[in-house]
Amino acid sequence: MIALSRMYSRVNLMQLTIFKWKLKLTLFIKFVALLVIFQGIIITLNGNSHRVSVQVIEQDIRTSYYNQLLFFMSQVENQVDQLAVNVLELEEDPTIRQYLNSSISEDLFDANKLRLDVLQKIKLQSASTNWPIDISIYSLSRKEVISTKAGVSYDEPVGSLAEEQGERVWRYKKENGQSSGYFYTDRIGGQYLIEARFPDTYIRNMIDNYTQDPKRTTLLYHSSFGFIGAGDEAQPYLEQSWREQEPVLGSRIIESDKQPILVSTVKTESLGWYLIDYIPLSEVVMPIQESRNFFILGTVTLLLLGIMIALLAYRQVQTPINQLMLKIKDIRTGKYASRLDSNRKDEFEAVFTGFNSMANRIQELIETVYEEKLRTKEAELKQLQSQINPHFLYNCLFYIKNMAKLGAEEEVVAMALNLGEYYRYTTRLENPMATLEEELQLVRNYLTIQSMRAKRFQYEIQIDDGLLPFQIPRLLIQPLVENAIIHGVAPKEDGGMIRITGTFIPGGFLLRVEDAGIGMNNMQLEKLGAKMKQPLSEESGYGIWNTHQRVKNIFHEGSGLEFEASELGGLLVTIRCIVHQEE
């Protein structure tokens, strides 16, 4: 019988169960989370350190490269200024001045000798510097020119050279069709013009000697003439970057093809050109980037190693724990034949062996004791039910006897019919459970019998339709209704109301029987509740105590009777039926 009642309880359980999923923070998840947090902190700190280091190094590099460019510019200006000084010295040389101031009608021998002396002077002056220069002296009165460069004739437009002289000491000129040009300067007197020039290859060579790093580019720039010192591979970039605007003096970082470029710019006062130096910043900070890459590689390696350790720990620790927990759950749910594979070579071998021994012992105890306990429990339930039935039968027979003495045949017949329906229901002991709908029909039969005896009470039944198919013990509600009538409503002269309700709760349902009778005070309610927890005694009352015990035995923990004051004025008895333990 008890097995059948358990089956009905499981049916109720299926109707009320709400599946819930809970995330369990296992040892593996905690270990991996801690490892990820640790790695994240290390990577964040290193990234911030790298960013600050790069900023400091970039600033130092910008300052260093700019100072180097300033020093190189001073060398260039010193060199060209020295050339300009040489030209001034020629103008003050006595031999040169004699040639420039002598008349045309002098002796031919002396004139040629003077020309040779002037030529020797300018050749010596041209070779006295690191940069040999071409010096030409134009005599306007003689209509002739003396030059260190072969092929120079007086036919050149001396007047145009004089007109080109401006504020700059040195000017630049590029012949048509030539890839290179030359810098020149002029000293103009009343009847003469002294011109000195040097090719831009000198500056190109000086720039090449200055630029040792193949990734670094140094050059001269003028908005009218373009670039001097730029290789062919850099020409498109330079044309695009500088043709449209004047260079910005100082040191700055620009973007080119999504790469940072360090550009330093100064202006030479002697030549009037911009000296520009640029280098990809990535080449400068390459050692730091390589160090960062090695650190990232080490961090990733450490992370992978940590994951491997975590997986190993999961396999060696978490997996056996999960297996043990699953088997414990099997034992708890009644699968007593569940066993663990104890064929291991680690510490869990002893744990698994001990668990299997415990499971064997539990299974033996269950097999030897379970059936006996079931028989004992079923006998106890039948005994409790048999104690209820004679109690109710005595009351009904006493009523029939009284009605027979009074000659009320219709009442006797009605009582007999309702009593027959009642006993047809209660004598089906092969099934101690019934649906709530069947139990309520019994209660209606009982209330009909009681209303025939005394028409001083009313009743109402309000049960959720979803509860009607639920399985409950037979004669669960009737004893409470009987007590409500006899001990609650009957003592009052004007009778009262009896209300029966049923509602769902999480994990089960509640059945309430309340009356508008004389009720109980708080002390009496506490005393009645305490008696339900004690063994059966004459003071406890068979009906209520038996009902409480049956509810406790059939339903889950937390089930039983509860007593409190009713809003109708009498007693409220609640039958709490827990069919599913909430997790």
C-alpha positions, 0 to 999 in steps of 0.5 A: 500500500505504501508503495502505491501511495508513493507512486501517487505522490510521484504523480503529484510531483510531476504535476508541480516540479519546476526544473531549475539549473544552478551553476556550480563553481567547481574547483576547476572553474575557480582555478581557471578564473584565478589563472585568467585574472592573474594573467590579465593583471600581468598583461595589463601592468606590462602593457602600461609599462610598455606604453610609458616606456615607449613614450619616454623613449620617443621623447628622448629619441625626438630630442636626440635626433633633432639635436643631431640634425641641428649639429649637422646643419651647423656643419653645413653652414660652417662649410658654406660660410667658409666658402663665402669668406674665401670669396670676400678674401679674393675681393681684397687680394692685391693681385685681384684688385690690381687686375680689376683696376688696371687699364686696358692699354697696359703692356700685353706681356704684363697683362698676360702675366697679371692674368696668370697671377690672378688665375693662380690666386683663384685656383689656390683659393679654390683648393684651400677648402674641403669643397673645391669651388669654381671661381670666375672673375668677370671684368666689365671693362676688359670684357673678359673672364678668368675662371678655374672652370674650363669653358667659361666665356664672357658671353654669359649674361653677367647682367642677369647674374647681377640681377639675381643677387638677393638677400641670400648669400648662396643661391641655387640653380639647376640647368635644364635637363640636369638632375643635379644643380649647383649653389653660387654666390656673387660679389659685384663691384663697379666694373667687375663681378666675382662668382663662386659656385659648388655642385650640390653633390658636395651636400649630397655626399655630406648627407650620405656620410651623416646618414649611416642608418639605411632606414633613416633619410636626411635631405635638403628641401626647397619649395622651388627646387624640390629635394637634394639627397632623397633616394628614388624610393623616397621621392614619391612619399616626399613629393606627396608630403612636402610639395603642398605645404611649407615644412614645419620646424621642429620635431614631430610624428606623422602618419604614413601608410599607418606607420608613425614617422619621426620627422625633424626639420631645421632651416639653414640661414645661409642656403635658405633651404630646409634640412629634413630628417625622417625615420620610421619610429617602429625602427627606433623602438624595435628593441622594445617591441621585440621585448614586448613580443617575447613577454607576450609569447612568454605570457601566452606560454604560461597561460597555456601551461596553466590551462594544461595544469588546470585540465590535468587537475580537472582530470585527476581531481574534479572528474573523480569528485564528479563521479563520486557525487553522481554515485552519491546522488544515485544512492540518495535517489534509491539506486543502491546498486550504483558502484564506482570503478575503484581500479585506480592508482591514486589517492581516490582508490581508497575513497572509491573502495570505501564508497563501494563498501558503504554502498554494499552495506546500505544495499544489504540493509535496505533489502533486509529491512525495507520490506519489513518497514513497508509492512509495518507502515502499512499496518500502522496506516490501516490501524489508524484508519480503523480507529477513525471508522468506529468513531464515526460509526458510533456517532452515526448509529447513535443518531439513527437510534434517536431518530428511530425512537422519534419515528422519523422514518425519512430521516432514518432512510436518508441517514441510512443511504448517506451512511451506506455511501459513506461506508462504501467509500471507507471500507475499500481498504485495498486502496488507502488513497483517493482523489480529492474529488472523491474525498469531497463527495464523502464530506458532502455526504457527511455534511448532509447527515449532520444537517439532518441532525441540526439545521443550524450551520451552513457550509461552502466548498472552494477547491481549485479545479487543478487539485481535484485529481490529486491523491490524498489519504482516505478520510483526511478531511472528514474528521476535521469537518466533524470536529468543526461541527461538534466542537465549533459550531454546535455549542453556539446557539445560532450555529455558524459557517463551515468553509472548506478551501484548497489552494496550491503552494510551491512544492504542494498544496493546502487544504483548510477547514475553518468554522465560525464556532467558539474557537480557541485562544492562543494558549489553547492553540499552542497546546493543541499544536504541541499534542500533535507532536506527542504520542497518542493519548486520550487527551489528543483525540483520535481524529485530529491526531490520526489525521496529522500522523497520516499526513506526516507518513504519506507526504514529505517533510514539512507536511502535517496539521496547523492550527490558528484562529479563523477570520470567521471567528472560530478555528482554522485547521490547515492540512499542509501536503508537501509532495515535492521538496524544493531544492 
